Amino acid sequence: MIASLDLPSKVRLLTGATTFTTAADDTIGLGELRLSDGPTGVRGLDSSGVREVTLLPNATVLASSWDTRLLYDVGQLLAEEALAQRIHVVLGPTINLHRSPLGGRLFEAYSEDPLLTGLLATAYVRGLQDAGVGACLKHLVANESETERHTMNSVVDEATLRELYLTPFEIAVADADPWSIMDGYNNVNGVAATEHVHVNNEIVKGEWNYSGLLMSDWFATKTAAPAANGGLDLVMPGPGGPWGEALVAAVEAGEVPMSVIDDHVNRLLVLAARVGALGEHRQYPSDLPTPTSPERREQLTRLAAAGMTVLTNNEGTLPLRQDQSAVLIGRHALDTVCMGGGSAEVNPPHQVSIAEGIAALTGTPVTVVDGVAVRTRPGSIQRGVLLDPETREPGMHFVLRSVDGSVIEERRSASAVTTVGWDDDLDVDVAAVEFRAVTTLEGPIDVGAMGVGDWTLNAGDAGFEYTLGPPLADDAHAGRPGPSLDEILGGAMQKPPFRLDTVVVGSGTEISGAVRRPMTPGRFSVTVAPAQRSSADAIAEAVSAAAEADVAVVVVGTTEERETEAFDKSTLHLPGDQDALVSAVASAARKTVVVVNAATPVIMPWRDDVDAILWVGLPGQEAGHAVAATLYGTIEPSGRLVTTFPPEDGQSPAWSVTPVGGDLEYTEGTFIGYRGHHAGRAPEPSFWFGHGLGYSSWEYRDARLAGGSRVHVTVANVGGRSSREVVQLYFAPDERDQPVRLVGWQGVTVEAGSSADVEVSADPRALRRWDTSASRWTPLSGRGQFLLARGLGDVRARLEAVPAGS
C-alpha cells in the first residue's frame, strides 16, 4: 500500500483532516480515523454541546478502587460509548503522575505511583482494545503540570525519568500494547516532546519495540523535519499544521529520509487496520446501552462507589442509618461537581446531586441547607433550571447566524454551554450566537455569562449590554480576530471571561440575548442559579439546622475552576468560607460527617473536630446515587487513596509547578508523594497514599516470605460486615538514595468473621534502579524490608528481605 502512494499522498495522511479526524485515501481502502477526547466520557467529534453522552467518574476515583478488573470494565464501557459514535480511538488514559498536588490536571491521571498507574492503565487499555477501539496513552512525558504548558521545559535526570515518569508507559506498552501514544506540549531537558529522539525513537520505538503510533497533542507540533525525524508519526489537528508542503520539501531536500516517512505511514495504516478503518471497514452494533439506560446508570453508580474512600470514621459513625434524622448542608450537596474542566468535559444527560441521591435512596425528602459560595465564576446549571422555550426540554436554545443574518445552525444544549468554531467544521464565519431559555427559578437569581464577545442579555425586565474580552472598534470586522494558540487552548476555551449579575425574576421568565462578534474558536455559556447569600447568613442557617438533627452531613469541595486542564492550583485550601462552615456545624451538631467532593488533595483544618470524612472525588453523572449508597452502606466505599494528602500548603516533597526562566526542575528526583514523606523530606501527611478504612476492621496474621519476593499473609475480617481489603506490599531498600516504593497489591473480599490467605508478589519492575553510568537497568541490592500495609500510615508487618544468592 505504501509503495503505491507518492510522497505528497503519504504526507497528507500524516496530518489530521479536521479537528478530530485523519485523512482517508480510497486508492488503498483507507477510511478516516475518528478520534475523541476522553477518558471520563467519549465526547465524539463535536464538542458544541449538542450530543449527550455518558459521564464517568474521574480517573482518581476509578484508580482509588485499586482494582484492575474494574478498570478493564471501564475500558469496555468506554468502547461501547465509542462504538455508538463510530469512534476509532479514545484519547486516554492519562498516565502522568501526581508529582505536585497543585497540578490542575491531576483529576485526569491515576496516581502518584508508577506501578499502580501502569497496571491500572494496562487493564483500561485491554478493556478498550479487546472491543476493537484504540487507546492512546498520554502525555509523553514528564507532563505533570499546566503552568506555561506550551513552552515549559521539564528538567529531569535520566534515572528519575526512567524510574518514575516513563515506567507507567513502559508497563502499559509491555503488558497491553496500546495502539497509540500522545506526545505532550512540554519540552523535556530542552527538547520538544514531539521532537524527542531519545524518548520517542531510542526508548519507545527502540528499547520497547513499540509497534503503535505516536501522535501529537493538539497544536503541540512546531516543526517539520525535527518532529518527523524525532519519532512523531501524526500531527493533530488539521487540516493545517507544520507538515504538509514543508515536510514534502524537507524530504526532497534530504533532511528527512523517505524511510522515516514510510515508517510513519506504516504505523498509521497498522492503527487503521486494528480499528477497522482499512480494507473491509468494521460494522457497528446498534443495540448498545444508552447514557440513560438502567444498565448504564447501575454501572456508573457501582464504579463511582468503588473508589470512594473513608478517611476517618470515629465510633462507627458511618454508615448512616435511615432512622437517623439528617440535615444535608453545603452548595456541593445541591450543585454536586461531577467532572473536571477542559478536554475531559462532556455533555451528560443528567448530573445527579447528592441531595437528589439521598432523597431517592431514603424515599423521603431530605432537609437541605445551601452553603457558602464555592465559585468565583458562574458554574454549570442544575438540570431543569433552564428549559428550551420551544421543546421545554432542559437546557438552552442557540442560533448561530452569519454576517448577513442568515441561520447557520440551531442547537439545544442541556448544559447551556456551546462551543463554536472548534470542531463543528462550519463553512461560514459566525457573526452572532443568539440564545433563549426560560427559567423555573423565582426570586433573586444570579445570571452569568461567559465567552469573548459583545453581549446583550435579558432576564425578564432586566437588560444588560457589555463586552467580555478585549473591545473592538465600531468598524471592526463582524467577527473578532482568531485567538492565539494560548487563547484557544487556555483562556478562550478553558477559562473564558465572565460577568455575573443578580436580578429578581418570576418562574417562567425568559432568559435571552446574543453574543455578537464572538471570538472563534470560543466557548459561550449562560448560567442561572439562586442568588448567593452572604457567608454569615449561610453559616447561621446551617448551624441552626445542624443543632436539630441527629447527624449533619456537610458537603464541601472544589470545582472545575481548580480541577481543570490549562491551569494549575495555587492552594489546596477549600475555596470560599467552606472551612468556617464545617467548623461551625461541627461545634453545633451531635454528629458531623463531611463529604469531600474533590478529585485531589485538600487541606482539612477541621479534621479532628468531625466524626467521619468520606472522600468521593468527581463521581460522574450518577454522583448522588453513588454517594448516597456509600453513606448509607448499601455499597461499601472500599477505596484507597492514590495521592498523599499533605497537612498544609507547601508541605509536599514536590510543590512548585511554576517554571523559572522556562524551566521546571524536578529536583526531588524519585522522592515524590509518599516516597518523600516516608524519607522525611516532607512532614507527616494528613492521609497517606493507600489509606482507606472501608466499613470493617482487619487483622493481619502469619505474615511471611513465601520465597523470593512473594509474601504470604492471612487477613481476618474482624468487623461486622463483609468488606474488601487491599493488601499493599511495599519495599524499603537499604540503599539510602532509593525511596520506599509500592511493589504489589492484592484485593480480597471477606465475609465478617472469616479470613482469607493472600499472596502478593512484587513486580520486578519495581525492584530495579537505573544505572546512569552504564545506561541500563540493574536490580536493587535486595537488602531492605518488605512492608505489608493498609497504606504507609498503617504498616501491619515488616519482613526482612533475603537478597538473591544469600
HELIX and SHEET records of a PDB file:
HELIX    1   1 ILE A    2  SER A    4  5                                   3    
HELIX    2   2 LEU A    7  ARG A   12  1                                   6    
HELIX    3   3 ASP A   26  ILE A   28  5                                   3    
HELIX    4   4 ALA A   59  ALA A   63  1                                   5    
HELIX    5   5 THR A   68  ALA A   84  1                                  17    
HELIX    6   6 LEU A  106  GLU A  108  5                                   3    
HELIX    7   7 PRO A  114  GLN A  129  1                                  16    
HELIX    8   8 GLU A  158  THR A  160  1                                   3    
HELIX    9   9 LEU A  161  TYR A  165  3                                   5    
HELIX   10  10 THR A  167  ALA A  176  1                                  10    
HELIX   11  11 ALA A  193  GLU A  195  5                                   3    
HELIX   12  12 VAL A  197  GLU A  207  3                                  11    
HELIX   13  13 ALA A  225  ASN A  229  1                                   5    
HELIX   14  14 GLY A  244  GLU A  252  1                                   9    
HELIX   15  15 MET A  258  VAL A  275  1                                  18    
HELIX   16  16 PRO A  294  GLY A  307  1                                  14    
HELIX   17  17 ASN A  314  GLY A  316  5                                   3    
HELIX   18  18 ARG A  331  LEU A  334  1                                   4    
HELIX   19  19 ILE A  354  THR A  362  1                                   9    
HELIX   20  20 LEU A  485  LEU A  489  1                                   5    
HELIX   21  21 GLY A  491  GLN A  494  1                                   4    
HELIX   22  22 SER A  535  ALA A  547  1                                  13    
HELIX   23  23 GLN A  578  ALA A  588  1                                  11    
HELIX   24  24 ARG A  607  ASP A  609  5                                   3    
HELIX   25  25 ALA A  623  LEU A  631  1                                   9    
HELIX   26  26 GLY A  673  HIS A  678  1                                   6    
HELIX   27  27 PRO A  764  ALA A  766  5                                   3    
SHEET    1   A 5 LEU A  35  ASP A  37  0                                        
SHEET    2   A 5 VAL A  89  LEU A  91  1                                        
SHEET    3   A 5 GLY A 134  LEU A 140  1                                        
SHEET    4   A 5 SER A 180  ASP A 183  1                                        
SHEET    5   A 5 LEU A 213  SER A 216  1                                        
SHEET    1   B 4 VAL A 191  ALA A 192  0                                        
SHEET    2   B 4 ASN A 187  VAL A 188 -1                                        
SHEET    3   B 4 ASN A 153  VAL A 155  1                                        
SHEET    4   B 4 ASP A 663  GLU A 665  1                                        
SHEET    1   C 6 THR A 309  ASN A 313  0                                        
SHEET    2   C 6 ALA A 612  TRP A 615 -1                                        
SHEET    3   C 6 THR A 592  ASN A 597  1                                        
SHEET    4   C 6 VAL A 551  GLY A 557  1                                        
SHEET    5   C 6 ALA A 326  ILE A 329  1                                        
SHEET    6   C 6 THR A 367  VAL A 369  1                                        
SHEET    1   D 4 LEU A 386  LEU A 387  0                                        
SHEET    2   D 4 ALA A 432  THR A 439 -1                                        
SHEET    3   D 4 MET A 396  ARG A 401 -1                                        
SHEET    4   D 4 VAL A 407  SER A 413 -1                                        
SHEET    1   E 5 LEU A 386  LEU A 387  0                                        
SHEET    2   E 5 ALA A 432  THR A 439 -1                                        
SHEET    3   E 5 GLU A 510  ARG A 516 -1                                        
SHEET    4   E 5 GLY A 453  ALA A 459 -1                                        
SHEET    5   E 5 ALA A 462  LEU A 468 -1                                        
SHEET    1   F 4 VAL A 417  VAL A 420  0                                        
SHEET    2   F 4 GLY A 522  PRO A 530 -1                                        
SHEET    3   F 4 GLY A 443  MET A 450 -1                                        
SHEET    4   F 4 PHE A 498  VAL A 505 -1                                        
SHEET    1   G 3 TRP A 698  GLY A 707  0                                        
SHEET    2   G 3 ARG A 710  ASN A 717 -1                                        
SHEET    3   G 3 SER A 755  SER A 761 -1                                        
SHEET    1   H 4 ARG A 741  VAL A 750  0                                        
SHEET    2   H 4 SER A 723  PRO A 733 -1                                        
SHEET    3   H 4 GLY A 784  ALA A 789 -1                                        
SHEET    4   H 4 VAL A 795  GLU A 800 -1                                        
SHEET    1   I 2 ARG A 768  ASP A 771  0                                        
SHEET    2   I 2 ARG A 776  PRO A 779 -1                                        
END                                                                             
